[in-house]
Each structure stands twice: as C-alpha cells, then as structure tokens.
Amino acid sequence: MDQDLVVRVQELMSKVDNLKVSKIETETKIKALEESLEENLNKAKELGYDSIEKLVEAQEQLEESIKKECSEVENLLKEAGV
C-alpha cells in the first residue's frame, strides 16, 4: 500500500514538473508574441498608421482596389479579344 502511494506521489510530482515546464514555455511564447506585436506596431507607425487595425483596414482597401483593377484589365483584354 505504501509503495502505491509513493508511486502515485511520484507521478503527481512528475505532472507538476511538466506543468511548470509548460507554463514557462507558454510564458516565453507570450513574451515573444508581445515583442513581435510591438515591433509590428512600431513598423506600422513608421508607415503612418496609428494602430494595427488601421493597417489591416488599409490592406483590405488595397486588396479590394487591386481586385477591381485586375477585373477591369481582364474585361479590357476580353474586349480586345486577347
């Protein structure tokens, strides 16, 4: 009986150690993501955007503009018989 208890305690301690390692890894990833976000925000500010949201909005507008231009060029090419 005592041996079973010892084994269970060892297993639980191992799980605790694994959770501690996992927590440290997660905290490290969070820190790296925060630093990356800060770096991206600084780059966005250099481009004249006050926030990531405004940068994303500008990107979406650019995508729509490019799609529209491509569609117009495609229509012109069809009209020209190309």
Jmol script that loads the backbone (N, CA, C; Angstrom):
load data "model"
ATOM      1  N   MET A   1       0.826  -1.195   0.000  1.00  0.00           N
ATOM      2  CA  MET A   1       0.000   0.000   0.000  1.00  0.00           C
ATOM      3  C   MET A   1       0.866   1.253   0.000  1.00  0.00           C
ATOM      4  N   ASP A   2       1.882   1.263   0.827  1.00  0.00           N
ATOM      5  CA  ASP A   2       2.768   2.413   0.874  1.00  0.00           C
ATOM      6  C   ASP A   2       3.487   2.620  -0.458  1.00  0.00           C
ATOM      7  N   GLN A   3       3.830   1.514  -1.106  1.00  0.00           N
ATOM      8  CA  GLN A   3       4.509   1.605  -2.399  1.00  0.00           C
ATOM      9  C   GLN A   3       3.591   2.247  -3.440  1.00  0.00           C
ATOM     10  N   ASP A   4       2.305   1.905  -3.419  1.00  0.00           N
ATOM     11  CA  ASP A   4       1.337   2.514  -4.335  1.00  0.00           C
ATOM     12  C   ASP A   4       1.243   4.010  -4.107  1.00  0.00           C
ATOM     13  N   LEU A   5       1.230   4.387  -2.863  1.00  0.00           N
ATOM     14  CA  LEU A   5       1.166   5.810  -2.521  1.00  0.00           C
ATOM     15  C   LEU A   5       2.413   6.537  -3.012  1.00  0.00           C
ATOM     16  N   VAL A   6       3.558   5.925  -2.836  1.00  0.00           N
ATOM     17  CA  VAL A   6       4.821   6.518  -3.286  1.00  0.00           C
ATOM     18  C   VAL A   6       4.794   6.696  -4.803  1.00  0.00           C
ATOM     19  N   VAL A   7       4.322   5.682  -5.511  1.00  0.00           N
ATOM     20  CA  VAL A   7       4.253   5.751  -6.973  1.00  0.00           C
ATOM     21  C   VAL A   7       3.301   6.860  -7.408  1.00  0.00           C
ATOM     22  N   ARG A   8       2.146   6.939  -6.768  1.00  0.00           N
ATOM     23  CA  ARG A   8       1.169   7.984  -7.117  1.00  0.00           C
ATOM     24  C   ARG A   8       1.735   9.368  -6.851  1.00  0.00           C
ATOM     25  N   VAL A   9       2.402   9.542  -5.736  1.00  0.00           N
ATOM     26  CA  VAL A   9       3.009  10.841  -5.413  1.00  0.00           C
ATOM     27  C   VAL A   9       4.084  11.184  -6.444  1.00  0.00           C
ATOM     28  N   GLN A  10       4.891  10.210  -6.822  1.00  0.00           N
ATOM     29  CA  GLN A  10       5.923  10.454  -7.836  1.00  0.00           C
ATOM     30  C   GLN A  10       5.301  10.842  -9.168  1.00  0.00           C
ATOM     31  N   GLU A  11       4.221  10.186  -9.545  1.00  0.00           N
ATOM     32  CA  GLU A  11       3.530  10.519 -10.791  1.00  0.00           C
ATOM     33  C   GLU A  11       2.978  11.941 -10.738  1.00  0.00           C
ATOM     34  N   LEU A  12       2.381  12.268  -9.598  1.00  0.00           N
ATOM     35  CA  LEU A  12       1.845  13.616  -9.443  1.00  0.00           C
ATOM     36  C   LEU A  12       2.954  14.672  -9.469  1.00  0.00           C
ATOM     37  N   MET A  13       4.053  14.380  -8.843  1.00  0.00           N
ATOM     38  CA  MET A  13       5.187  15.313  -8.860  1.00  0.00           C
ATOM     39  C   MET A  13       5.720  15.483 -10.277  1.00  0.00           C
ATOM     40  N   SER A  14       5.744  14.401 -11.020  1.00  0.00           N
ATOM     41  CA  SER A  14       6.177  14.471 -12.411  1.00  0.00           C
ATOM     42  C   SER A  14       5.222  15.355 -13.221  1.00  0.00           C
ATOM     43  N   LYS A  15       3.922  15.199 -12.989  1.00  0.00           N
ATOM     44  CA  LYS A  15       2.935  16.031 -13.676  1.00  0.00           C
ATOM     45  C   LYS A  15       3.110  17.491 -13.309  1.00  0.00           C
ATOM     46  N   VAL A  16       3.371  17.753 -12.043  1.00  0.00           N
ATOM     47  CA  VAL A  16       3.604  19.125 -11.587  1.00  0.00           C
ATOM     48  C   VAL A  16       4.817  19.710 -12.299  1.00  0.00           C
ATOM     49  N   ASP A  17       5.885  18.941 -12.386  1.00  0.00           N
ATOM     50  CA  ASP A  17       7.092  19.402 -13.076  1.00  0.00           C
ATOM     51  C   ASP A  17       6.805  19.687 -14.545  1.00  0.00           C
ATOM     52  N   ASN A  18       6.042  18.797 -15.180  1.00  0.00           N
ATOM     53  CA  ASN A  18       5.688  19.007 -16.587  1.00  0.00           C
ATOM     54  C   ASN A  18       4.843  20.256 -16.764  1.00  0.00           C
ATOM     55  N   LEU A  19       3.935  20.493 -15.834  1.00  0.00           N
ATOM     56  CA  LEU A  19       3.105  21.698 -15.910  1.00  0.00           C
ATOM     57  C   LEU A  19       3.938  22.956 -15.719  1.00  0.00           C
ATOM     58  N   LYS A  20       4.925  22.886 -14.832  1.00  0.00           N
ATOM     59  CA  LYS A  20       5.818  24.040 -14.630  1.00  0.00           C
ATOM     60  C   LYS A  20       6.589  24.352 -15.903  1.00  0.00           C
ATOM     61  N   VAL A  21       7.094  23.306 -16.547  1.00  0.00           N
ATOM     62  CA  VAL A  21       7.826  23.484 -17.805  1.00  0.00           C
ATOM     63  C   VAL A  21       6.902  24.066 -18.865  1.00  0.00           C
ATOM     64  N   SER A  22       5.707  23.519 -18.945  1.00  0.00           N
ATOM     65  CA  SER A  22       4.729  24.010 -19.913  1.00  0.00           C
ATOM     66  C   SER A  22       4.392  25.475 -19.659  1.00  0.00           C
ATOM     67  N   LYS A  23       4.251  25.833 -18.402  1.00  0.00           N
ATOM     68  CA  LYS A  23       3.946  27.224 -18.047  1.00  0.00           C
ATOM     69  C   LYS A  23       5.079  28.147 -18.486  1.00  0.00           C
ATOM     70  N   ILE A  24       6.303  27.743 -18.229  1.00  0.00           N
ATOM     71  CA  ILE A  24       7.460  28.552 -18.631  1.00  0.00           C
ATOM     72  C   ILE A  24       7.517  28.694 -20.146  1.00  0.00           C
ATOM     73  N   GLU A  25       7.270  27.601 -20.872  1.00  0.00           N
ATOM     74  CA  GLU A  25       7.268  27.654 -22.339  1.00  0.00           C
ATOM     75  C   GLU A  25       6.175  28.588 -22.841  1.00  0.00           C
ATOM     76  N   THR A  26       5.001  28.506 -22.234  1.00  0.00           N
ATOM     77  CA  THR A  26       3.883  29.361 -22.633  1.00  0.00           C
ATOM     78  C   THR A  26       4.200  30.825 -22.360  1.00  0.00           C
ATOM     79  N   GLU A  27       4.764  31.110 -21.198  1.00  0.00           N
ATOM     80  CA  GLU A  27       5.126  32.483 -20.876  1.00  0.00           C
ATOM     81  C   GLU A  27       6.175  33.024 -21.844  1.00  0.00           C
ATOM     82  N   THR A  28       7.121  32.166 -22.237  1.00  0.00           N
ATOM     83  CA  THR A  28       8.142  32.561 -23.201  1.00  0.00           C
ATOM     84  C   THR A  28       7.512  32.879 -24.553  1.00  0.00           C
ATOM     85  N   LYS A  29       6.572  32.044 -24.986  1.00  0.00           N
ATOM     86  CA  LYS A  29       5.884  32.285 -26.261  1.00  0.00           C
ATOM     87  C   LYS A  29       5.080  33.573 -26.212  1.00  0.00           C
ATOM     88  N   ILE A  30       4.408  33.813 -25.098  1.00  0.00           N
ATOM     89  CA  ILE A  30       3.616  35.037 -24.943  1.00  0.00           C
ATOM     90  C   ILE A  30       4.529  36.254 -25.028  1.00  0.00           C
ATOM     91  N   LYS A  31       5.662  36.205 -24.352  1.00  0.00           N
ATOM     92  CA  LYS A  31       6.616  37.313 -24.377  1.00  0.00           C
ATOM     93  C   LYS A  31       7.111  37.568 -25.797  1.00  0.00           C
ATOM     94  N   ALA A  32       7.428  36.499 -26.520  1.00  0.00           N
ATOM     95  CA  ALA A  32       7.901  36.644 -27.902  1.00  0.00           C
ATOM     96  C   ALA A  32       6.808  37.248 -28.780  1.00  0.00           C
ATOM     97  N   LEU A  33       5.562  36.819 -28.586  1.00  0.00           N
ATOM     98  CA  LEU A  33       4.462  37.378 -29.369  1.00  0.00           C
ATOM     99  C   LEU A  33       4.226  38.843 -29.040  1.00  0.00           C
ATOM    100  N   GLU A  34       4.342  39.194 -27.768  1.00  0.00           N
ATOM    101  CA  GLU A  34       4.187  40.599 -27.369  1.00  0.00           C
ATOM    102  C   GLU A  34       5.270  41.461 -28.009  1.00  0.00           C
ATOM    103  N   GLU A  35       6.500  40.962 -28.011  1.00  0.00           N
ATOM    104  CA  GLU A  35       7.604  41.701 -28.626  1.00  0.00           C
ATOM    105  C   GLU A  35       7.392  41.838 -30.131  1.00  0.00           C
ATOM    106  N   SER A  36       6.927  40.776 -30.762  1.00  0.00           N
ATOM    107  CA  SER A  36       6.661  40.814 -32.201  1.00  0.00           C
ATOM    108  C   SER A  36       5.549  41.798 -32.522  1.00  0.00           C
ATOM    109  N   LEU A  37       4.499  41.793 -31.715  1.00  0.00           N
ATOM    110  CA  LEU A  37       3.399  42.724 -31.910  1.00  0.00           C
ATOM    111  C   LEU A  37       3.879  44.162 -31.751  1.00  0.00           C
ATOM    112  N   GLU A  38       4.684  44.411 -30.730  1.00  0.00           N
ATOM    113  CA  GLU A  38       5.218  45.754 -30.501  1.00  0.00           C
ATOM    114  C   GLU A  38       6.080  46.193 -31.681  1.00  0.00           C
ATOM    115  N   GLU A  39       6.904  45.284 -32.189  1.00  0.00           N
ATOM    116  CA  GLU A  39       7.746  45.589 -33.341  1.00  0.00           C
ATOM    117  C   GLU A  39       6.891  45.900 -34.571  1.00  0.00           C
ATOM    118  N   ASN A  40       5.843  45.094 -34.780  1.00  0.00           N
ATOM    119  CA  ASN A  40       4.958  45.337 -35.925  1.00  0.00           C
ATOM    120  C   ASN A  40       4.210  46.651 -35.781  1.00  0.00           C
ATOM    121  N   LEU A  41       3.799  46.985 -34.573  1.00  0.00           N
ATOM    122  CA  LEU A  41       3.110  48.247 -34.342  1.00  0.00           C
ATOM    123  C   LEU A  41       4.045  49.423 -34.614  1.00  0.00           C
ATOM    124  N   ASN A  42       5.300  49.303 -34.198  1.00  0.00           N
ATOM    125  CA  ASN A  42       6.275  50.359 -34.482  1.00  0.00           C
ATOM    126  C   ASN A  42       6.489  50.522 -35.987  1.00  0.00           C
ATOM    127  N   LYS A  43       6.548  49.405 -36.698  1.00  0.00           N
ATOM    128  CA  LYS A  43       6.699  49.473 -38.155  1.00  0.00           C
ATOM    129  C   LYS A  43       5.472  50.117 -38.795  1.00  0.00           C
ATOM    130  N   ALA A  44       4.287  49.787 -38.275  1.00  0.00           N
ATOM    131  CA  ALA A  44       3.054  50.390 -38.793  1.00  0.00           C
ATOM    132  C   ALA A  44       3.058  51.891 -38.557  1.00  0.00           C
ATOM    133  N   LYS A  45       3.538  52.311 -37.398  1.00  0.00           N
ATOM    134  CA  LYS A  45       3.619  53.746 -37.094  1.00  0.00           C
ATOM    135  C   LYS A  45       4.587  54.444 -38.030  1.00  0.00           C
ATOM    136  N   GLU A  46       5.686  53.764 -38.373  1.00  0.00           N
ATOM    137  CA  GLU A  46       6.648  54.328 -39.322  1.00  0.00           C
ATOM    138  C   GLU A  46       5.991  54.555 -40.684  1.00  0.00           C
ATOM    139  N   LEU A  47       5.021  53.716 -41.024  1.00  0.00           N
ATOM    140  CA  LEU A  47       4.310  53.845 -42.296  1.00  0.00           C
ATOM    141  C   LEU A  47       3.156  54.833 -42.208  1.00  0.00           C
ATOM    142  N   GLY A  48       2.922  55.381 -41.015  1.00  0.00           N
ATOM    143  CA  GLY A  48       1.888  56.384 -40.850  1.00  0.00           C
ATOM    144  C   GLY A  48       0.568  55.858 -40.313  1.00  0.00           C
ATOM    145  N   TYR A  49       0.563  54.654 -39.811  1.00  0.00           N
ATOM    146  CA  TYR A  49      -0.659  54.077 -39.260  1.00  0.00           C
ATOM    147  C   TYR A  49      -0.578  54.086 -37.730  1.00  0.00           C
ATOM    148  N   ASP A  50      -1.648  54.551 -37.093  1.00  0.00           N
ATOM    149  CA  ASP A  50      -1.660  54.677 -35.638  1.00  0.00           C
ATOM    150  C   ASP A  50      -1.884  53.354 -34.919  1.00  0.00           C
ATOM    151  N   SER A  51      -2.422  52.375 -35.623  1.00  0.00           N
ATOM    152  CA  SER A  51      -2.722  51.104 -34.975  1.00  0.00           C
ATOM    153  C   SER A  51      -2.671  49.980 -35.996  1.00  0.00           C
ATOM    154  N   ILE A  52      -2.603  48.764 -35.486  1.00  0.00           N
ATOM    155  CA  ILE A  52      -2.632  47.591 -36.349  1.00  0.00           C
ATOM    156  C   ILE A  52      -3.969  47.534 -37.085  1.00  0.00           C
ATOM    157  N   GLU A  53      -5.045  47.932 -36.405  1.00  0.00           N
ATOM    158  CA  GLU A  53      -6.377  47.906 -37.012  1.00  0.00           C
ATOM    159  C   GLU A  53      -6.424  48.792 -38.253  1.00  0.00           C
ATOM    160  N   LYS A  54      -5.819  49.980 -38.164  1.00  0.00           N
ATOM    161  CA  LYS A  54      -5.807  50.876 -39.330  1.00  0.00           C
ATOM    162  C   LYS A  54      -4.946  50.305 -40.447  1.00  0.00           C
ATOM    163  N   LEU A  55      -3.879  49.624 -40.083  1.00  0.00           N
ATOM    164  CA  LEU A  55      -3.030  48.979 -41.085  1.00  0.00           C
ATOM    165  C   LEU A  55      -3.791  47.855 -41.785  1.00  0.00           C
ATOM    166  N   VAL A  56      -4.528  47.066 -41.019  1.00  0.00           N
ATOM    167  CA  VAL A  56      -5.330  45.985 -41.594  1.00  0.00           C
ATOM    168  C   VAL A  56      -6.411  46.567 -42.507  1.00  0.00           C
ATOM    169  N   GLU A  57      -7.030  47.645 -42.074  1.00  0.00           N
ATOM    170  CA  GLU A  57      -8.063  48.300 -42.888  1.00  0.00           C
ATOM    171  C   GLU A  57      -7.467  48.791 -44.210  1.00  0.00           C
ATOM    172  N   ALA A  58      -6.288  49.378 -44.145  1.00  0.00           N
ATOM    173  CA  ALA A  58      -5.623  49.845 -45.363  1.00  0.00           C
ATOM    174  C   ALA A  58      -5.286  48.680 -46.282  1.00  0.00           C
ATOM    175  N   GLN A  59      -4.867  47.567 -45.705  1.00  0.00           N
ATOM    176  CA  GLN A  59      -4.550  46.386 -46.504  1.00  0.00           C
ATOM    177  C   GLN A  59      -5.802  45.864 -47.200  1.00  0.00           C
ATOM    178  N   GLU A  60      -6.916  45.821 -46.478  1.00  0.00           N
ATOM    179  CA  GLU A  60      -8.166  45.350 -47.072  1.00  0.00           C
ATOM    180  C   GLU A  60      -8.602  46.263 -48.215  1.00  0.00           C
ATOM    181  N   GLN A  61      -8.453  47.565 -48.026  1.00  0.00           N
ATOM    182  CA  GLN A  61      -8.803  48.507 -49.085  1.00  0.00           C
ATOM    183  C   GLN A  61      -7.900  48.317 -50.296  1.00  0.00           C
ATOM    184  N   LEU A  62      -6.616  48.079 -50.035  1.00  0.00           N
ATOM    185  CA  LEU A  62      -5.674  47.837 -51.131  1.00  0.00           C
ATOM    186  C   LEU A  62      -6.038  46.565 -51.885  1.00  0.00           C
ATOM    187  N   GLU A  63      -6.405  45.517 -51.157  1.00  0.00           N
ATOM    188  CA  GLU A  63      -6.810  44.265 -51.798  1.00  0.00           C
ATOM    189  C   GLU A  63      -8.021  44.487 -52.694  1.00  0.00           C
ATOM    190  N   GLU A  64      -9.008  45.214 -52.194  1.00  0.00           N
ATOM    191  CA  GLU A  64     -10.205  45.487 -52.988  1.00  0.00           C
ATOM    192  C   GLU A  64      -9.849  46.303 -54.228  1.00  0.00           C
ATOM    193  N   SER A  65      -8.989  47.272 -54.072  1.00  0.00           N
ATOM    194  CA  SER A  65      -8.570  48.103 -55.195  1.00  0.00           C
ATOM    195  C   SER A  65      -7.839  47.270 -56.254  1.00  0.00           C
ATOM    196  N   ILE A  66      -6.975  46.388 -55.816  1.00  0.00           N
ATOM    197  CA  ILE A  66      -6.230  45.527 -56.745  1.00  0.00           C
ATOM    198  C   ILE A  66      -7.181  44.583 -57.469  1.00  0.00           C
ATOM    199  N   LYS A  67      -8.136  44.004 -56.738  1.00  0.00           N
ATOM    200  CA  LYS A  67      -9.121  43.118 -57.369  1.00  0.00           C
ATOM    201  C   LYS A  67      -9.915  43.863 -58.427  1.00  0.00           C
ATOM    202  N   LYS A  68     -10.306  45.088 -58.106  1.00  0.00           N
ATOM    203  CA  LYS A  68     -11.083  45.892 -59.049  1.00  0.00           C
ATOM    204  C   LYS A  68     -10.259  46.194 -60.301  1.00  0.00           C
ATOM    205  N   GLU A  69      -9.004  46.593 -60.107  1.00  0.00           N
ATOM    206  CA  GLU A  69      -8.139  46.886 -61.241  1.00  0.00           C
ATOM    207  C   GLU A  69      -7.906  45.637 -62.098  1.00  0.00           C
ATOM    208  N   CYS A  70      -7.702  44.495 -61.465  1.00  0.00           N
ATOM    209  CA  CYS A  70      -7.492  43.250 -62.208  1.00  0.00           C
ATOM    210  C   CYS A  70      -8.740  42.900 -63.019  1.00  0.00           C
ATOM    211  N   SER A  71      -9.886  43.101 -62.418  1.00  0.00           N
ATOM    212  CA  SER A  71     -11.136  42.832 -63.115  1.00  0.00           C
ATOM    213  C   SER A  71     -11.294  43.748 -64.325  1.00  0.00           C
ATOM    214  N   GLU A  72     -10.952  45.015 -64.148  1.00  0.00           N
ATOM    215  CA  GLU A  72     -11.038  45.964 -65.264  1.00  0.00           C
ATOM    216  C   GLU A  72     -10.082  45.583 -66.387  1.00  0.00           C
ATOM    217  N   VAL A  73      -8.856  45.195 -66.039  1.00  0.00           N
ATOM    218  CA  VAL A  73      -7.882  44.797 -67.041  1.00  0.00           C
ATOM    219  C   VAL A  73      -8.350  43.528 -67.754  1.00  0.00           C
ATOM    220  N   GLU A  74      -8.923  42.594 -66.994  1.00  0.00           N
ATOM    221  CA  GLU A  74      -9.439  41.358 -67.577  1.00  0.00           C
ATOM    222  C   GLU A  74     -10.559  41.667 -68.572  1.00  0.00           C
ATOM    223  N   ASN A  75     -11.447  42.575 -68.206  1.00  0.00           N
ATOM    224  CA  ASN A  75     -12.538  42.951 -69.105  1.00  0.00           C
ATOM    225  C   ASN A  75     -12.003  43.627 -70.368  1.00  0.00           C
ATOM    226  N   LEU A  76     -11.013  44.491 -70.206  1.00  0.00           N
ATOM    227  CA  LEU A  76     -10.420  45.148 -71.374  1.00  0.00           C
ATOM    228  C   LEU A  76      -9.745  44.141 -72.296  1.00  0.00           C
ATOM    229  N   LEU A  77      -9.089  43.150 -71.712  1.00  0.00           N
ATOM    230  CA  LEU A  77      -8.447  42.135 -72.521  1.00  0.00           C
ATOM    231  C   LEU A  77      -9.478  41.287 -73.255  1.00  0.00           C
ATOM    232  N   LYS A  78     -10.590  40.984 -72.608  1.00  0.00           N
ATOM    233  CA  LYS A  78     -11.656  40.232 -73.267  1.00  0.00           C
ATOM    234  C   LYS A  78     -12.232  41.030 -74.411  1.00  0.00           C
ATOM    235  N   GLU A  79     -12.451  42.322 -74.181  1.00  0.00           N
ATOM    236  CA  GLU A  79     -12.989  43.183 -75.235  1.00  0.00           C
ATOM    237  C   GLU A  79     -12.033  43.285 -76.412  1.00  0.00           C
ATOM    238  N   ALA A  80     -10.736  43.249 -76.124  1.00  0.00           N
ATOM    239  CA  ALA A  80      -9.730  43.339 -77.183  1.00  0.00           C
ATOM    240  C   ALA A  80      -9.528  41.992 -77.881  1.00  0.00           C
ATOM    241  N   GLY A  81     -10.154  40.943 -77.364  1.00  0.00           N
ATOM    242  CA  GLY A  81     -10.039  39.634 -77.990  1.00  0.00           C
ATOM    243  C   GLY A  81      -8.785  38.885 -77.612  1.00  0.00           C
ATOM    244  N   VAL A  82      -8.192  39.254 -76.552  1.00  0.00           N
ATOM    245  CA  VAL A  82      -6.957  38.598 -76.123  1.00  0.00           C
ATOM    246  C   VAL A  82      -7.258  37.461 -75.187  1.00  0.00           C
TER     247      VAL A  82
END
end "model"
wireframe off; spacefill off
backbone 0.3
color backbone group
